[in-house]
Amino acid sequence: MSAATPEPSVTTAVVVGGGISGLLSALELAKAGRQVTVLEAGEAWGGCVGSHVVGGLTLDSGAESFATRSSAVADLAAELGIAGSIVAPHPGGAWVQLPEGARELPKTGVLGIPANPWDPEVRRTLGLAGSLRASLDRFLPSSVGTSAAITSVSALVRQRMGRRVLERLVEPVVGGVHSADPALLDVDMVAPGLRAGIRAHGSLAAAVAAQRRGTAPEGAKAGSAVAGLQGGMHTLITALVAELRHRGVTLSSVTRAESVARTADGWRVSAGERTYDAGLLVVALDGPSAVRLLQDAVPRLTAHRPDAGPDVKLVTLVVDLPELDRRPRGTGILVAPQTPGIQAKALTHATAKWDWLAAAAGPGTHIVRLSYGRGEGPRRTGGFDGQDASAALPGRGGQGPDDKELFAAALRDASALLTVPVTANDVLDWDVVGWGGVLPFAAVGHRQRVAEVRRVCAADGRLVMVGGWLAGNGLAAVIDDTKRQIADILR
């Protein structure tokens, strides 16, 4: 579409942002018979579900698995014809690194919160005093931690189960998954339904057990309530883009939406010297970028601009190290923030986690991913889904002085966490991918902000905003929410 195209109507749509939420929006609109154009600022599609080549292997540069708590991702894979590629991780389980050493991560938890404080793995991690305090949860009134309109993950866990559960289990898990301090996160955003579960089942432990029920086989180890795709999660984007092209969707990369204006029939999006007119506008950017783009056309949104998430860097090492064949720390290890001497917040032993990747890498070759960056407070820069090129596009590393320092830190951390020396001589190739403000920052009170944003969009009638900052972290949440939002606007 351009300024010379026919007058826009409700049958035409422009989607700004080519991450998973933008691409899925385009698919849902195309299925409903809309003529759709997708504008993406970067060169690649998929945002956080990206890929890079390291050591001759095409690997995930962002998301490498999805939660199985809902069928959202599996349903999309089936729709795209790749359901047969869904694979479970190796049942090796995950670990947590504490100041006094490593422990197996308990198998029944939500955000690291145990379903049974007396489980042997939990007891070893918490100690007798910690398990005793956590078990008091069952005797507390269900109103404890649930009566306030808004509460943080930290406040809920501390009130119901105590400090040791918070520091030894929840902080490492939340830091690894959300790159944030649990004191900053709204529990209703990062664990929807958990507080309602306390009221329904009488305790936090029972609520956790209810949420975990059905998401993993009985007795499964920690980390098993996820799945992946053979070949990597980025193959989902490949299949999605192919389907969009098949349906005639116009995909325009390296096309930054610079401004949005209302027209008599809908919207006009300006991108450089080109304009795109449509009756329906979908904005699939990170929160700060989305509000900034729309602030002139929809000034009511300005007051609801969120803080960006923390900056995260992923260091990928491809190593020739047969000593790792024994999977010394299962599929990976999370790091408690108070652990001295380790900078990484988490390590994933990818070839121990995915059998298909181990086969592709070959005997003795291993892929290890370490993540760095943990939000300690609200941020003012950055983005999400790879749409704001000035802040959120993934940056390939491996050359700059900062990345070389990070590489050295990764070698030290990997050696300490895996209990196997990892030296520069063992490394066949490496890369650093930086995500500025990559994760949606679900700060306390963010749920109310999301509700206000959705009310503004609904009142407009021709505007939809989607993405992780609204839906919550994780592919399942983003896919569920995106489909729901597009279905609502089509109705």
Residue, then its C-alpha position, 0 to 999 in steps of 0.5 A: m500500500s502507498a499513498a496512491t492506493p485505493e481508499p482504505s476500508v475495514t478490510t485493510a490492515v497495517v501491522v506495525g512490528g514483525g515479532i511473533s505477536g505481529l506475525l500472528s496478528a497478520l495471520e488471524l486477519a488474513k484468515a478473516g479475509r483482510q488485506v494485510t501489510v506488516l512493517e518491521a524495522g529490522e531485517a529479520w522476522g520473529g523478534c525474540v524468536g530468532s536465530h544465529v549461526v554459531g560453530g556452523l550450527t543454526l541455533d536459537s538466539g532468543a526463546e528456545s522453548f515454550a511452556t506447556r501450561s496451555s496448548a497455544v503454541a502446540d495448536l499454532a504449530a499444528e496449524l502451520g503443519i509442524a506439530g510433528s516437530i514438537v519435542a520434549p527436553h531430556p529428563g535431566g532436570a535443572w539445578v539452582q546455584l546457592p551460595e553454599g553450592a548447587r542443589e537440584l531444583p524442586k520438580t513441583g513449582v511455579l516461579g520456584i514456589p514449591a508445592n510441597p515444602w517437605d519434598p526431599e529436593v525442597r528440604r535439601t535446598l531450604g533446610l529444616a527451618g526453611s521447610l518448617r516456615a514454608s509449611l506454615d502456609r497451610f495454616l494461614p488464612s487464605s486472605v494472607g497475600t490475597s486481600a490487597a488489590i496489587t501485590s508483588v511476587s516477593a511480598l506474596v512468597r515472603q508472607r506465606m512461605g518465608r524468606r528462605v523460599l524467596e531467596r533460595l528458590v523464587e529469586p533464582v527462577v524469577g531472575g532466570v525467567h524474567s530477568a528481574d527482582p521478584a519484589l518488582l513484579d506483579v504476581d498477577m501478571v507473571a503468575p495469573g490465577l495464583r492468588a485466586g488459587i490460594r482462595a480456592h484451595g486454601s494455601l499457596a502450596a495447594a495453588v501451585a500444585a493445582q497450576r502444575r497439575g497436568t502441565a508435566p508428567e507425575g514425578a517429572k523433574a524441574g524444567s520438564a513443563v516445557a517443550g521445543l521444536q526440532g531444529g529450534m524455536h525459530t522454525l516456528i517463525t519460518a513456517l509462520v512467514a511462509e504461511l503469510r506469504h502463501r496467504g498474500v500478506t505483504l511483508s516489508s522488513v527494514t521499514r520503520a514506522e515513524s508516525v501514525a495519523r488518523t484519516a477519515d477512513g482509518w489510519r495512515v502510517s508513515a515510514g520514510e518516504r512511503t505511507y501505508d493507509a488502512g482501516l485497521l491498525v495493529v501495533a505489535l511493538d514493545g510498550p514504550s515504542a508503541v506509546r511513543l508511536l501513537q502518542d500524537a494520534v491517541p494522546r490518552l495512551t501517553a499516561h500509560r507508557p510503561d517502563a522498559g524491561p531490563d537489558v539482557k545479553l546471551v552468550t552462546l559457547v560451542v565447545d569441544l568438551p567430552e567431559l560434558d557428556r555426563r550432563p553434570r548439571g542436568t539441562g541447566i542451572l539457575v543462579a541465586p542473586q546472592t551467590p558470590g563470584i558468578q555474574a550469570k543469572a542462568l546457564t542452559h546446557a542446550t545439548a543436554k536439554w535437546d537430544w536433536l541438538a546433541a545429535a546435530a552437534g556431534p560427539g563431544t561438542h556441546i552448546v552452552r548458553l549463559s544469560y546476563g542482566r537482571g532488572e533491579g528497578p524500572r528502566r527508561t530505554g529499550g524495547f521488545d520483540g525486536q521492533d525498536a531498532s535503536a534499543a531492542l534489535p538483537g545485536r550480534g557480538g563477539q568483537g567489541p571489548d565489552d563482549k570480549e569481557l563478557f566472553a571471559a566472564a562466561l568461561r569463568d561462570a561456565s566452569a564454576l556452574l558446570t564443575v568442568p573447566v571451560t577454557a578459551n582453547d575448548v571453544l570452537d565458536w561463540d557469540v553474544v546477542g544483546w536484547g535491550g529491554v527485551l522482556p516485558f517488565a510486569a512491574v507492580g501495578h502493570r496489570q491495571r495499566v494494561a487494562e487502561v490501555r485495552r480500554v483506550c483501544a476498545a473505545d477507538g474501535r479500529l486500533v489493537m495493541v498486542g505483544g508481551w508487555l500486554a500479554g505477559n512473558g512467554l510464547a503461550a501467553v503472547i499467542d493466547d492474548t494475540k488471538r483473543q485481541i484480534a478475534d475481539i476487533l474482528r467481532 
